Amino acid sequence: PVAGPGTSMLLDETLALSTMATACGAARLMGPRSAAGIHTNHCTGLEARFKGEVGHAAAGISLEQADEIVRKAVAEYEPHLSSGPIGKPFNELYDLTTLRPTQEWQEVYEQAKERAVDWGLVFK
C-alpha cells in the first residue's frame, strides 16, 4: 500500500489486496507494509488485523463479487496513488501504555469495516 497508518486510504488498499488474493485462492496473506514500507515507524497492528478480517470475510465469495468489491475500493484510492498520505507513526496512533489504538485510528478502522459491509463483505 502507498498510504500510511491512520488513513482510510491504507484500509481501502488493504481491503482490495486482501479481497482479491483470497478470492483468487491465495494460500496466505502477508501483512500490509504501510506507507510503501519506506517510512520508519509507519506500521501498526490495526491494518494487519483488518487484512486478516477481510481475508476471512472474502473466503468463499465469487470472483464476480470480489471483482465488484475490489473495483469499489480501487475507485476510492486510485486518484491518490501518486500522492498517498504517509499517515502517522505508531506512537501517534497507539496508546504506548496500553498498546491500544487511539480513538481516532479506531474510528477510521470502524468506518472502513462499515464501508466493506456496504460493499458486500460479511464479517463474522
N, C-alpha and C positions, 0 to 999 in steps of 0.2 A: 504493500500500500504506500501511496505517496503522502497521505495525510498523517498527522500525528495524534497522540493520545489527547482525549478531551474534546475531540471533534466528531461531529456526526458523519463527516466525510470518511473518516477512518472506518467507522462501523458500516457504512454503505459499501465501501470497498471490500471489507471483510465478509459481509453478507454475500456479495456477488461471488467472490472467490470460493467461499465455503459451499454455497449452494451448487455452483457449477461442478466443483470437484466431487461432491457427494453424489449428485445425480448421475455423474459420468462413471461412478464406481471406484473412486479413489480408495485405496486401502487405508490411508490415514491422512489427517490434515495437520500440516505444520503450522505452528503459531505464527500470527502475523508479525512482520517486522515493521513496526510503526515508523512513520516519517522516513520511509525508504531505507530504514536501517542505518542511517548515517549520522544521526544526531544523538549525542551522548545522553543517557538517562531518559530517553523518549520511548519507553515501553512500560506498559502496566499489565496487570493480570486481567483487567476487565475486558480488554479486547480479545484476549485469549479465551476467556470464559464465553464471550459472545460467539466466537468462532466455533467452539465446541457445541454450544446450544443450537446454533444454526445448522451445523452438521447433523445433529440428531433430528432436528425438525425437518430437514430436507431428505432424510433417509426414506426411500420408498416413493418419493414423488416422481411423476412422469418427467421425461425430458422436456416435453412441451410446457409443463407447469414451471419447471426450473428455468427454462428459457424466458418465460414471461416475467418471472421474479427478477432474474438477473438483468433483463433489459430495463426494468423499472429502477433498479439500484444504480445501474450504469448511467442512466439518464440524470440521476441526481448528482453524480460526481464528475462525469466526463468533462463538462465545461471547465472544471477547476484543476485538471490533471497537471497542467504546466505550472501552476502556482498554488498547489495544495498547501493548506496551513500546516505548519510543523507541530501545532498544538503546544502542550505544556509538558514539562518534565514530571517525572514520577512524584517528586517531593511537593509539587503544587497540586497534584490530583489525588493524593492519598494522605490520610492522617498517619503520620510517621510513628505514632504511639500504638494505634490500634491496627494499622495496616488495612484500613477500610477506605474505599473510595470516598472522595468528598461528595457532598450533596450535589454539586454542580455536575461532576462526571457521572454520578449515579443517574441523574435525571436525563442526561444525553443518552445513556445506555437504555433506560426505560423507554424513551421516545423511539429509539431505533428498534426495539423489540415490538412496540406498538405498530410501527410502520411495516415491519416484516409480517406481522399478523394480518394487517390490512392487505398486504400483497399476496397472502395465501399460505404462509408458513404456520404450522401449528406447533407450539411449544408445549411439551409435556411436563 
